Amino acid sequence: MNVQTPANLSPKDYATDQEVRWCPGCGDYAILKAVQKAMADIGADPANTVFVSGIGCAARFPYYMETYGFHTIHGRAPSFATGIKLTNPDLDVWVVGGDGDGLSIGGNHTLHAIRRNVDISYLLFNNEIYGLTKGQYSPTSRLGTRSPSTPHGSIDSPVDALSFALGVNARFVARGIDRRQDHLPGLLARAHAHKGCSFVEIIQNCIVYNDGVFEHFTEKAVTADMQLEAEHGQPLIFGKNREKGLRLNRQTLELEVATLGEDGFSEDDVIVHDETNRTIGGALARMKPPDFPVAIGVLYCAPAEMSYERAVLAQNRAIADKAPAAGDMNTLLHRGSTWEVAA
Amino acid sequence: MDGGSAAPDESGNELESAVVRFAGDSGDGMQLTGTQFTQATAMARNDLATFPDFPAEIRAPAGTTFGVSAFQIHFGSRTIRTSGDAVDVLVAMNPAALKTNLDDLRKGGLIIVDTGSFSRRNLNKAGFEENPLEDGTLDGYRKLEVDMTRMTVEAVKPFGLGNKDAQRCKNMWALGLVDWLFGRDRTINEDWLKQKFARKPAIADANIAALNAGHAFGETADMAREFGSFVVPPADIQPGTYRALTGAEGVAMGLVAGARLAGLHLLFTGYPITPASALLHLLAPLKDYGVTTFQAEDEIAAVCAAIGGSYAGALGVTSSSGPGIALKTEAIGLAIATELPLVVVNSQRGGPSTGLPTKTEQSDLYQAIYGRNADSPLAVVACHSPGDAYFAAIEACRLAVKYMTPVMFLTDGYISNAAEPWLIPDFEDHEPFPVTFRTDPEGYQVYARDPETMARAWVKPGTPGLLHRIGGIEKHHLTGDISYDADNHQEMTDNRLNKILGIAKDIPAQAVDQGQAGGRVAVVGWGSTYGPISRAVSNKRAQGHDVSHIHIRHIRPMPPNLGDLLKSYDAVIVPEMNTGQLVTVLRAEYLVDAKPLNKVNGKPFRIVEIEDALKAWL
């Protein structure tokens, strides 16, 4: 087993010499910066780290990371990552993809990597649009999105990435925002530390085809009121003056926002975030403006005893240890009924 | 002529070879019956070949013609190359089995029917208006009518089974009778029953009682006088240790052996599909052989995981049939572009689309050679029999790791399911081809090539000092950095092609299987047509005709001498179970006037079909 030693590297040590080819102002730059910072904070060993991606703007990511990298085909990155982990579970494997890559063409593989609980960190850059193919609406685009392929507005409902992940039994679900450099690197370090599939949705602005679509909760002026930083063990409070909190409506079994000090609502009534609680995680994931802030942070984290590839290899070892032939090839060739033909 | 001649003659009924087919409802256990008769026949030292023929539906409605399942065995005292043209003994467990199999019975052949199943209802389901046992349909055949159902129920009465369970023993009754007919020792069948039903001794005992009852029925004086029994003497077989081997088993063990010879862990990935699933089932238990199997969520995930495995330093192998291979195509292109080893096993079946999942065909040759977007060359290897599948699979692994390339390995439903006795090789005799992973950072360039093989170095992630990125985008011919440069793309395209073509230097020259270089006619085949071509050619040669047999294993690239070899004959005939694919390739490649001989009815060629076609040329 490779022992991971803190490499004592700085964020720029994780950058390659390749020219970054995203549009100027793209949110991907900020995410790249946050990932490189997280790598340095973690002390990740570049030689033991693999970035795997599919196709799309986000999928160019591995070329810019001074680690091992595999830029694969559209939507299939989780499947490559699964094969890599089954072969060498000691590698740190990160999967990077966009909303089209991970939830449309590759939705099936995202589903199965999550429910199998392969030990990968899956970063889904959600910009609610197809960028590299010039701006078609995506599976996360809001109803009515006008795009070259939906000139009169899209008419199919979007998928919510984190609800989808929780629906297929994700054991680590988190949300971050490209503009939140103060928050994102720590979140990525948490994802990395999780043993099993950690699924992180990163809200990312596409400056060319979908600019400003997240403004209503990412603009500096509204951040405090429209973002809720969920932190394990802390009450779910937000607002410029930390004056708003979440409580449960016992009639609808839904969350609602209430103002502290109004109608007898006190801090004691605010729900305390428990990241091991799937119900709370699911409710936070679903919150949408304008009635709710957008929840960011680790919304749900409940590691399994063993990740998929570890369980596979443990089973392989257990069977192999019990096998009398110890892998002898001639024993295999002679299995079953044999008979001698004398000279 | 192949295909037996099992008419009992007066001199003790000694036969050179015979063909027996067990046919019944898919719930009647015909595959087990056939396999057990095969075991007893192998023990009697006959050479043999078998072929199961089962319906696509798992539990088709009982008694219907589309629910008929059959198992054919051809055995003899001489070398057996096919499962037989014409059936000598047909065991028909119900009217539907009789209806669907009668046409394959030789005139004068023996039909054994279970009259207990010839109810009006079953006759109707099979589409008989009159009872064929009574209306002259079977004139010209010999028929043995036995109420197997009743006799089985009586035989198993002491074991207290319900009527349904009791009737399920009737396949063993039939086996006992056929064991007797050919003088087989049924001890091996008994042993198998005891093992299979170790936890249900009553069921084991009942089946053994049925087996013995069928045998005893044969022994009665009347039976012997009227129908005789047959003697098929032992074949002249090379001494050594043998086992029965199906093509799926041959491929599975060949892949394990190939990975072992390369010094690699095997990551085998698949998605359930007929008839390829057998490989996944055979490899999944072999965890003690350095095998990890992965049943993926779909065909695409399976190939991608295999490529991921190769990227990380295992031998990635994925397996499917034509429709599944089609789904894997884009990823195979990535393995070509990133120059990673990969073996793709295609167990071909009838198509297009879902086609005939349980029937055989060899119509994916174009798909294997050409079936990808862009100029995307890879190596193609085809096996021609169950035993050959083992060695051909090792060869596929060797080429994949030595040349850092995907290799398409072609087998088919016939080879996968057919069984033959196999002289077990000694693994120590195989030449190892150990992989060396690059670990030296000095002067490393991602796409720098070995001067001899043109393969790039294989570097496992986790190796210090060799960090790099690869992907599907065109890359610089040395550094591997993204490059859209026009000349570079030309060079990389040439490199990818020349690397594959260069494999020709590293494969055996094309041999002539029977006959000699030059002459009147060459019959050229690939894959599972080996048996019928081989027998047809040997029959024609025995009649004094100048005809040779060439069978091609390396489909891409082909052996360098093949073109000259083909041009040394007056005529080249290419029998294929497709509408003419290899023949087109040979014509395109070598400008030879090769002629097609095609068959696509879901069944292997009969020897006589090839012999008849050859008449025009000899």
Interface residues (C-beta under 8 A of the other chain):
Chain A: N2 T16 Q18 P46 A47 N48 V50 V52 P62 Y63 M65 E66 T67 Y68 G69 F70 H71 T72 I73 R76 P78 S79 F80 A81 T82 G83 I84 L86 T87 N88 D90 L91 N108 H109 L111 H112 V312 L313 Q315 N316 I319 A320 A323 A325 A326 G327 M329 N330 L332 L333 H334 R335 G336 S337 T338 W339 E340 V341 A342 A343
Chain B: Q39 A42 M43 R45 I188 I237 Q238 P239 G240 T241 Y242 R243 A244 M253 V256 A257 R260 H265 L267 T269 P285 L286 K287 D288 Y289 G290 T292 F294 A296 E297 D298 I300 A301 A302 C304 A305 A306 I307 G308 G309 S310 Y311 A312 G313 A314 G316 E330 A331 G333 L334 T338 I424 P425 D426 F427 E428 K460 P461 G462 T463 P464 G465 L466 L467 H468 R469 I470 G471 G472 I473 D481 I482
